[in-house]
Amino acid sequence: MAAALSERGRARTSPNPNVGCVLVKDGRVVGRGWTQPGGRPHAEAMALVQAGAATRGATAFVTLEPCAHQSPRGPSCADTLIAAGVAQVVAALEDPDPRTAGAGFARLRDAGIAVSVGDGADFAMRAMAGWLMRQRLGRPFITLKLATSLDGCIALANGVSQWITGPEARAHGHLERARANMIVVGRGTFEADAPRLDVRLPGLEAQSPRRAVLSRASPPEGWEGLVAPEAVSDLPGVDWLMVEGGAEAAAAFLRAGLVDRLLLYRAPILLGGGKACLADLGLHALDSAHGQWRLADRRTLGPDMLDVYLRAS
């Protein structure tokens, strides 16, 4: 539940992680919280306010170790939990931020609060993958979206691509946009399609991400430039990045080993001789293509199929 709550803050809490917290007392949920846009209030603070006096003796389930460092924007979550009188903290992950990195757990234990670590770690890592990737490798978590026919085409031979997939799949794609800080397309896609890359779902329009063009040329007005896939490390405030097209841009990120997640939308149509979804990846043997991806999710969206793959290692 805490991990699901943390997803509500995805791509909206930078520079803070999108944490989730659930307070339980006597077998009943008494408080819930998730990191708010801009990083404050923290998930624990939000849950404690909701629980009120019921926090004393409660168990706090959190997706990340409560922070131990003071901030001009508010007290540490470890101190706040201690002051609230919780009896136990169950955390999915230790905080990799060196300002906390175990110090939050130590402070809680010193105050007599029972602490356990590791439950729900897989759920928490998926929910906070963007922030964790930034902490560990200094770059965003990168999703490559491909919408293709059954034979792997993204457009007819004459370039017409609207629409390969149906309205349900396109709506899901817009939801994914709302969960990203930035979307990248190649220069060819920008010039051919003039994509808006905004979120066109009722109520989520304000969550349209920043837009970037993969090109060494100057970016067009209202867009940011990305000279190479490796330059993603230089993008401030971007923990969740999505690559939407086209074939050359997709291949460039794959060749660089910078794709962490694949969204493969497939429509039940055959185009034959259309434009392939990927340019050359530089493979010289089939063995090197195997073992790179594992299926994480599969669902139907109207007439279309969505497969979600995560990098295997």
Backbone hydrogen bonds, N-H to C=O, Kabsch-Sander energy under -0.5 kcal/mol:
donor,donor_aa,acceptor,acceptor_aa,energy
5,L,1,M,-2.3
6,S,2,A,-2.0
7,E,3,A,-1.1
8,R,5,L,-1.6
9,G,6,S,-1.5
10,R,7,E,-1.2
12,R,9,G,-2.2
13,T,9,G,-0.6
16,N,13,T,-2.2
19,V,17,P,-1.3
21,C,33,G,-2.7
22,V,61,F,-2.5
23,L,31,G,-3.2
24,V,59,T,-2.7
25,K,28,R,-2.7
28,R,25,K,-1.5
30,V,23,L,-2.8
31,G,23,L,-1.3
33,G,21,C,-2.4
35,T,19,V,-2.0
36,Q,41,P,-2.1
38,G,12,R,-2.8
39,G,36,Q,-2.5
40,R,37,P,-0.6
46,M,42,H,-2.1
47,A,43,A,-2.3
48,L,44,E,-2.6
49,V,45,A,-2.1
50,Q,46,M,-1.6
51,A,47,A,-2.1
52,G,48,L,-2.2
54,A,51,A,-1.7
55,T,52,G,-1.6
56,R,53,A,-1.1
57,G,85,G,-3.0
58,A,55,T,-2.5
59,T,24,V,-3.0
60,A,88,Q,-2.9
61,F,22,V,-3.2
61,F,59,T,-0.6
62,V,60,A,-0.6
62,V,90,V,-2.6
63,T,20,G,-1.8
65,E,93,L,-1.6
71,S,74,G,-1.5
74,G,71,S,-1.9
78,A,67,C,-2.5
80,T,76,S,-1.8
81,L,77,C,-2.5
82,I,78,A,-2.0
83,A,79,D,-2.5
84,A,80,T,-1.7
85,G,81,L,-0.7
85,G,82,I,-1.1
86,V,81,L,-1.6
87,A,58,A,-2.5
88,Q,58,A,-1.4
89,V,114,A,-2.8
90,V,60,A,-3.1
91,A,89,V,-0.6
91,A,116,S,-2.7
92,A,62,V,-1.9
100,T,97,D,-2.3
101,A,97,D,-1.4
103,A,100,T,-3.8
106,A,102,G,-2.3
107,R,103,A,-2.3
108,L,104,G,-2.0
109,R,105,F,-2.6
110,D,106,A,-2.5
111,A,107,R,-1.1
112,G,109,R,-2.1
113,I,108,L,-2.3
114,A,87,A,-1.9
116,S,89,V,-2.2
118,G,91,A,-2.2
121,A,118,G,-1.7
124,A,120,G,-2.3
125,M,121,A,-2.6
126,R,122,D,-1.8
127,A,123,F,-2.2
128,M,124,A,-2.2
129,A,126,R,-0.9
132,L,128,M,-2.6
133,M,129,A,-2.4
134,R,130,G,-1.9
135,Q,131,W,-2.1
136,R,132,L,-2.4
137,L,133,M,-2.9
138,G,133,M,-0.8
138,G,134,R,-0.8
139,R,133,M,-0.9
141,F,239,D,-3.0
142,I,140,P,-0.5
143,T,141,F,-0.5
143,T,241,L,-2.7
144,L,261,R,-2.9
145,K,143,T,-0.6
145,K,243,V,-2.9
146,L,263,L,-3.1
148,T,146,L,-0.6
148,T,265,Y,-3.0
149,S,153,C,-1.9
150,L,269,I,-2.7
151,D,269,I,-0.5
152,G,149,S,-1.8
154,I,275,K,-2.9
155,A,275,K,-0.8
156,L,160,V,-2.8
159,G,156,L,-2.2
163,W,161,S,-0.6
164,I,161,S,-1.0
170,R,166,G,-2.1
171,A,167,P,-2.3
172,H,168,E,-2.0
173,G,169,A,-2.1
174,H,170,R,-1.8
175,L,171,A,-1.9
176,E,172,H,-2.1
177,R,173,G,-1.8
178,A,174,H,-1.9
179,R,175,L,-0.6
179,R,176,E,-0.9
180,A,177,R,-1.8
181,N,240,W,-2.7
182,M,240,W,-1.4
183,I,210,R,-2.4
184,V,242,M,-2.7
185,V,212,A,-1.9
186,G,245,G,-2.5
187,R,214,L,-1.1
190,F,186,G,-2.2
191,E,187,R,-2.5
192,A,188,G,-2.3
193,D,189,T,-2.7
194,A,189,T,-0.6
194,A,190,F,-1.7
200,R,198,D,-0.6
204,L,201,L,-2.4
207,Q,204,L,-2.0
208,S,205,E,-1.2
210,R,181,N,-2.5
212,A,183,I,-2.4
213,V,224,E,-2.5
214,L,185,V,-2.8
215,S,213,V,-1.1
215,S,226,L,-1.5
223,W,220,P,-2.0
224,E,211,R,-2.6
226,L,213,V,-2.4
231,A,228,A,-1.8
232,V,229,P,-1.8
233,S,230,E,-1.0
234,D,231,A,-1.9
235,L,232,V,-1.6
238,V,235,L,-1.1
239,D,237,G,-0.6
241,L,141,F,-2.5
242,M,182,M,-2.5
243,V,143,T,-3.1
244,E,184,V,-2.5
244,E,242,M,-0.6
245,G,184,V,-0.8
250,A,246,G,-2.7
251,A,247,A,-2.1
252,A,248,E,-2.3
253,F,249,A,-2.0
254,L,250,A,-2.0
255,R,251,A,-3.1
256,A,252,A,-1.5
257,G,254,L,-1.4
258,L,253,F,-2.4
260,D,142,I,-2.4
260,D,258,L,-0.6
261,R,142,I,-1.5
262,L,309,Y,-2.9
263,L,144,L,-2.9
264,L,262,L,-0.6
264,L,307,D,-2.8
265,Y,146,L,-3.0
265,Y,263,L,-0.7
266,R,264,L,-0.5
266,R,305,M,-3.0
267,A,148,T,-2.7
269,I,267,A,-2.4
275,K,155,A,-2.3
277,C,152,G,-1.9
279,A,247,A,-1.6
288,S,285,A,-0.8
289,A,286,L,-1.8
290,H,286,L,-0.8
290,H,287,D,-0.8
292,Q,289,A,-0.6
294,R,310,L,-2.4
296,A,308,V,-3.3
297,D,308,V,-1.5
299,R,306,L,-2.2
301,L,304,D,-2.6
304,D,301,L,-2.0
305,M,266,R,-2.3
306,L,299,R,-3.1
307,D,264,L,-2.2
308,V,297,D,-2.8
309,Y,262,L,-2.2
309,Y,307,D,-0.5
310,L,294,R,-2.4
311,R,260,D,-2.1
312,A,292,Q,-2.6
